[in-house]
């Protein structure tokens, strides 16, 4: 499950940095997590698919706050983000295998980068649903950093109260005073 979090956080929206800014950086990142071998090549299409998967996962984690709803209706950007996740996962087929009597989900054999991305997607299937619900994207629009909510009531809203929480509260205070 940690793999989902670090993959989603390859883009730091607030700092304007993206660890997946070209096909070579994608393969370097995947290799650093043992998902592809050294020297593996990625295409621009692989990179586009990786970004679709990443941003779709970020949208999924945003729904873990309150179902991704804003005043009872799904937030439009959440709906679009979940559609991105569906499109990405459609291109990353997996299958159920039963080696030794225990079933698991594995990528269908395909080019190495696509297989690595399918492994990331397959983590969704293997993850404990209660633990997966604790992966959340920061509610602050300019941040959206994915964090693991360790609060007892699972009510964490921001990646860090000292940063995003304080900035959001200060912004709300200023709006009330104006």
C-alpha positions as CSV (number, residue, x, y, z in Angstrom):
1,X,0.0,0.0,0.0
2,X,2.9,2.3,0.6
3,X,3.7,1.9,-3.1
4,X,0.4,3.6,-4.0
5,X,1.3,6.5,-1.7
6,X,4.8,7.1,-3.0
7,X,3.7,6.7,-6.6
8,X,0.9,9.3,-6.1
9,X,3.4,11.6,-4.5
10,X,5.7,11.6,-7.5
11,X,4.2,15.0,-8.3
12,X,4.6,17.8,-5.8
13,X,1.9,20.2,-6.9
14,X,2.8,23.0,-4.5
15,X,6.5,22.9,-5.4
16,X,5.8,22.4,-9.1
17,X,8.1,19.3,-9.2
18,X,7.3,16.1,-11.0
19,X,9.5,13.0,-10.6
20,X,7.9,11.6,-13.8
21,X,8.6,14.4,-16.2
22,X,9.9,12.3,-19.1
23,X,10.1,8.6,-20.1
24,X,13.6,8.2,-18.6
25,X,12.6,9.5,-15.2
26,X,9.6,7.1,-15.2
27,X,11.8,4.1,-15.8
28,X,14.3,5.4,-13.2
29,X,11.6,5.7,-10.6
30,X,10.2,2.3,-11.4
31,X,13.7,0.8,-11.3
32,X,14.3,2.4,-7.9
33,X,11.3,0.4,-6.5
34,X,12.4,-2.8,-8.2
35,X,9.5,-2.8,-10.7
36,X,11.7,-2.8,-13.8
37,X,15.2,-3.8,-14.6
38,X,18.0,-1.3,-15.2
39,X,18.1,-0.1,-18.8
40,X,14.4,-0.6,-19.4
41,X,13.0,1.9,-21.9
42,X,9.7,3.7,-21.7
43,X,7.7,5.5,-24.4
44,X,5.8,8.8,-24.3
45,X,2.6,6.6,-24.2
46,X,3.9,4.8,-21.1
47,X,4.6,8.1,-19.4
48,X,1.1,9.4,-20.3
49,X,-0.4,6.2,-18.9
50,X,1.6,6.5,-15.7
51,X,0.4,10.1,-15.2
52,X,-3.2,9.0,-15.8
53,X,-2.8,6.3,-13.2
54,X,-1.1,8.6,-10.7
55,X,-3.7,11.4,-11.0
56,X,-6.5,8.9,-10.9
57,X,-5.1,7.4,-7.7
58,X,-4.9,10.9,-6.2
59,X,-8.6,11.4,-7.0
60,X,-9.4,8.1,-5.4
61,X,-7.6,9.1,-2.3
62,X,-9.4,12.4,-2.2
63,X,-12.7,10.5,-2.0
64,X,-11.6,8.8,1.2
65,X,-12.4,12.0,3.1
66,X,-16.2,11.9,2.7
67,X,-16.9,10.1,-0.5
68,X,-15.5,12.9,-2.6
69,X,-18.7,14.8,-2.3
70,X,-19.2,18.5,-1.9
71,X,-22.5,19.3,-0.3
72,X,-24.1,15.9,-1.2
73,X,-23.1,15.8,-4.9
74,X,-19.9,14.4,-6.3
75,X,-17.3,17.1,-6.9
76,X,-16.8,17.4,-10.7
77,X,-13.0,17.1,-10.5
78,X,-13.4,13.9,-8.4
79,X,-15.6,12.3,-11.1
80,X,-13.1,13.2,-13.8
81,X,-10.2,11.9,-11.7
82,X,-11.9,8.6,-11.1
83,X,-12.6,8.3,-14.8
84,X,-8.9,8.8,-15.4
85,X,-8.2,6.0,-13.0
86,X,-10.6,3.7,-14.8
87,X,-9.1,4.5,-18.2
88,X,-5.6,3.8,-16.9
89,X,-6.6,0.5,-15.3
90,X,-8.4,-0.6,-18.5
91,X,-5.0,-0.4,-20.2
92,X,-3.2,-2.4,-17.4
93,X,-4.8,-5.9,-17.4
94,X,-4.3,-8.2,-14.5
95,X,-5.3,-11.8,-14.0
96,X,-5.9,-14.1,-11.0
97,X,-3.3,-16.8,-10.6
98,X,-3.4,-19.7,-8.1
99,X,0.2,-20.9,-7.5
100,X,0.3,-23.4,-4.7
101,X,-3.4,-23.0,-3.9
102,X,-3.3,-19.4,-2.9
103,X,-4.8,-16.9,-5.3
104,X,-3.3,-13.5,-6.1
105,X,-3.7,-10.8,-8.8
106,X,-0.8,-10.4,-11.2
107,X,-0.2,-8.3,-14.4
108,X,-0.9,-10.0,-17.7
109,X,2.4,-10.4,-19.5
110,X,3.1,-7.1,-21.4
111,X,6.0,-4.7,-22.0
112,X,8.0,-4.1,-18.8
113,X,6.9,-0.6,-18.0
114,X,3.2,-1.5,-18.5
115,X,3.6,-4.6,-16.4
116,X,5.2,-2.4,-13.6
117,X,2.3,0.0,-13.8
118,X,-0.2,-2.9,-13.6
119,X,1.6,-4.1,-10.5
120,X,1.0,-0.7,-8.9
121,X,-2.7,-0.9,-9.9
122,X,-2.9,-4.4,-8.5
123,X,-2.0,-3.1,-5.1
124,X,-5.5,-1.8,-4.9
125,X,-6.9,-5.3,-5.1
126,X,-4.5,-6.7,-2.4
127,X,-4.8,-3.8,0.0
128,X,-6.9,-4.2,3.2
129,X,-9.9,-2.0,2.5
130,X,-9.8,-0.4,6.0
131,X,-6.2,0.5,5.6
132,X,-6.7,1.7,2.0
133,X,-9.4,4.1,3.3
134,X,-6.7,5.7,5.4
135,X,-4.8,6.8,2.3
136,X,-6.1,10.3,1.6
137,X,-5.1,13.3,-0.6
138,X,-4.7,16.6,1.3
139,X,-7.9,18.7,1.0
140,X,-5.9,21.8,0.2
141,X,-6.3,22.4,-3.6
142,X,-2.7,23.5,-4.2
143,X,-1.3,20.5,-2.3
144,X,-3.2,17.2,-2.7
145,X,-0.2,15.3,-1.1
146,X,-1.2,11.8,-0.3
147,X,-0.8,10.9,3.4
148,X,-1.7,8.0,5.6
149,X,-4.4,9.1,8.1
150,X,-3.2,8.0,11.5
151,X,-6.0,9.8,13.5
152,X,-8.1,7.6,15.7
153,X,-11.4,8.7,14.1
154,X,-10.0,8.7,10.6
155,X,-10.8,12.3,10.3
156,X,-7.5,13.6,9.0
157,X,-8.0,16.4,6.4
158,X,-4.6,17.8,5.6
159,X,-1.2,16.2,5.0
160,X,0.2,18.3,7.8
161,X,-1.8,20.4,10.2
162,X,1.2,22.7,10.8
163,X,1.3,23.6,7.1
164,X,-1.8,23.0,5.0
165,X,-4.2,22.9,8.0
166,X,-2.8,26.2,9.3
167,X,-2.9,27.9,5.9
168,X,-6.4,26.7,5.2
169,X,-7.6,27.9,8.6
170,X,-5.9,31.3,8.2
171,X,-7.4,31.7,4.8
172,X,-10.9,31.0,6.1
173,X,-10.3,33.4,9.0
174,X,-9.3,36.2,6.6
175,X,-12.4,35.6,4.5
176,X,-14.6,35.9,7.5
177,X,-12.9,39.2,8.5
178,X,-13.3,40.8,5.1
